[in-house]
Amino acid sequence: MSAKVEVIKNKVLSENWFVLRNFTYDLTTKNGETIRHKREVYDRGDGATILLYHRQKNSVILTRQFRIATWLNGNDSGLLIEACAGLLDNDSPEECIRKEAIEETGYQVGKVEKLYDLYMSPGGVTERLHFFAAEYDDALRATAGGGVGDEDIDVMEVTFPQAWAMVKDGRIKDCKTVMLLQHALLEGWLTLN
């Protein structure tokens, strides 16, 4: 079933970093009624994220970096612990995540498993995020990581029980990271012991 939508207005409000648009549209409901909506939609492009995990060490590789949006919304330090991620730009999701893994964490990943792709904030952001997982090994560490350009990323290797404790006590507040950690637990890749 496809929604019946007629766009009345599509105005660009900002093209500074990404594109922010103001839409006015008529949506025909399932009972045939037409309702006018006005919404702002932020288009930042699609992205990819990956959980790097090590079964024998029962550990994961995470990153920590400053995120202005969290600082503006109650995160006093602005630092966010999260799984490696990045925007696709012109790459495929798998190409993107391989590039991001080496840039952010320093690990070259071998076989990656595509888990799913999800809209992370569909009320106002167009981004669809592609989720991956891959096993890492110390032998796959090619660089120190830390990002490129103006990125200032700390690379963290933590045990799965430590990561899970950080979710429970609020040190990990990033949705994609929590979802990936839950996936690893449900699949039995890692344990809480």
C-alpha positions in Angstrom: 0.0 0.0 0.0 1.4 3.4 -1.0 0.5 6.7 0.7 -1.3 9.3 -1.4 0.7 12.5 -1.0 0.5 15.8 -2.8 3.4 18.2 -2.1 2.1 21.8 -1.9 5.4 23.4 -0.9 9.0 22.3 -0.8 11.2 25.2 0.4 14.9 24.8 1.2 15.7 26.5 4.5 19.4 25.6 4.7 22.1 24.0 2.6 24.9 24.7 5.0 26.1 21.2 6.0 23.2 19.1 4.9 19.8 20.1 3.5 16.9 21.3 5.7 13.6 21.7 3.9 10.1 22.9 4.8 7.3 20.8 3.3 3.6 21.5 3.1 1.7 18.5 1.8 -1.7 17.0 1.6 -2.0 13.4 2.8 -5.0 11.3 2.0 -5.9 9.0 4.9 -7.1 5.4 4.5 -10.7 6.6 4.9 -10.3 9.1 2.1 -9.9 12.2 4.2 -7.3 14.8 3.1 -5.2 16.3 5.8 -2.7 19.1 5.3 0.7 18.8 7.1 3.6 21.2 7.6 6.9 19.6 8.5 10.6 20.3 8.4 12.8 17.5 7.1 16.5 17.2 7.4 18.4 15.3 4.7 21.8 14.3 5.9 22.2 11.3 3.6 22.3 7.6 4.5 24.9 6.0 6.7 26.4 2.7 7.9 27.5 1.4 11.2 29.4 -1.7 12.4 29.9 -3.6 15.5 33.5 -4.9 15.7 33.5 -7.9 18.1 35.9 -10.5 19.3 34.4 -13.8 20.4 37.4 -15.2 22.3 38.1 -12.0 24.2 34.4 -11.3 24.6 35.0 -7.7 23.6 34.0 -5.0 21.3 35.7 -2.0 19.7 33.8 1.3 20.3 34.7 5.0 19.7 34.3 8.1 21.8 34.0 11.5 20.2 32.4 14.9 20.8 28.9 15.3 19.4 27.5 18.9 19.5 23.9 17.8 19.4 24.3 15.7 22.6 26.1 18.6 24.3 23.2 20.9 23.4 20.8 18.4 24.9 22.1 17.5 28.4 25.4 15.7 27.8 27.7 17.9 29.8 31.0 16.6 28.2 29.5 16.2 24.7 31.4 13.0 24.4 29.5 10.0 23.1 30.5 6.4 23.1 29.4 4.7 20.0 30.0 2.0 17.4 32.0 3.0 14.3 29.7 4.8 11.7 29.7 7.2 8.9 27.8 8.7 6.0 27.8 6.7 2.7 28.7 9.7 0.5 29.0 8.0 -2.9 30.0 4.6 -1.5 27.9 1.5 -1.1 27.0 0.7 2.5 29.7 -2.1 2.7 32.4 0.1 1.1 31.5 2.9 3.5 31.8 0.8 6.6 35.1 -0.8 5.6 36.5 2.7 5.0 35.1 4.1 8.3 36.4 1.1 10.3 40.0 1.7 9.2 39.7 5.5 9.6 38.0 5.5 13.0 39.3 2.4 14.7 42.4 1.4 12.7 41.0 -2.1 12.0 40.7 -3.6 8.5 37.7 -5.8 8.5 37.5 -9.0 6.7 34.1 -10.7 6.3 31.2 -8.4 7.2 27.6 -9.4 8.0 24.8 -7.1 6.9 22.2 -7.2 9.7 19.5 -4.7 8.6 18.8 -1.1 7.5 16.6 1.2 9.6 15.3 4.7 9.7 16.7 6.1 12.9 14.5 9.3 13.3 11.7 9.1 10.7 9.7 12.0 12.2 12.1 14.6 10.6 15.3 13.0 9.3 15.5 11.1 6.0 18.6 9.1 7.0 18.5 5.3 6.6 21.3 3.5 8.6 22.8 0.2 7.4 23.9 -2.1 10.2 26.8 -4.5 10.0 28.9 -6.7 12.3 32.3 -8.2 11.8 34.8 -10.0 14.0 38.1 -8.2 14.6 41.5 -9.6 15.5 44.5 -7.8 16.8 46.4 -8.8 13.6 43.9 -6.7 11.6 44.9 -3.5 13.3 46.5 -1.5 10.6 46.7 2.0 12.2 45.9 3.7 15.5 42.6 5.0 14.1 41.3 8.2 15.5 39.6 9.6 12.4 40.7 11.8 9.6 40.6 15.5 9.0 39.0 17.4 11.9 37.8 14.2 13.7 39.2 13.6 17.2 38.2 10.0 18.0 39.2 7.8 20.9 39.3 4.1 20.2 38.1 1.9 23.0 38.4 -1.9 23.4 36.0 -3.0 26.1 34.7 -6.3 27.3 31.1 -7.1 26.5 30.1 -7.1 30.2 31.7 -3.6 30.5 29.9 -2.3 27.4 26.6 -3.7 28.7 27.2 -2.1 32.1 27.8 1.2 30.3 24.4 0.9 28.6 22.7 0.1 31.9 24.3 3.0 33.8 23.9 5.5 31.0 27.5 6.0 29.8 26.4 4.6 26.4 23.4 6.5 25.1 23.8 6.0 21.4 20.8 4.2 19.9 22.7 2.4 17.1 25.3 1.1 19.5 22.7 -0.2 22.0 21.0 -2.0 19.1 24.2 -3.6 17.9 25.1 -4.7 21.4 21.7 -6.2 21.9 22.0 -8.0 18.6 25.3 -9.5 19.6 23.8 -10.7 22.9 20.7 -12.2 21.2 22.8 -14.0 18.6 25.1 -15.4 21.2 28.3 -13.9 19.7 29.2 -12.4 23.1 28.1 -13.1 26.7 27.6 -11.1 29.9 30.0 -13.5 31.8 
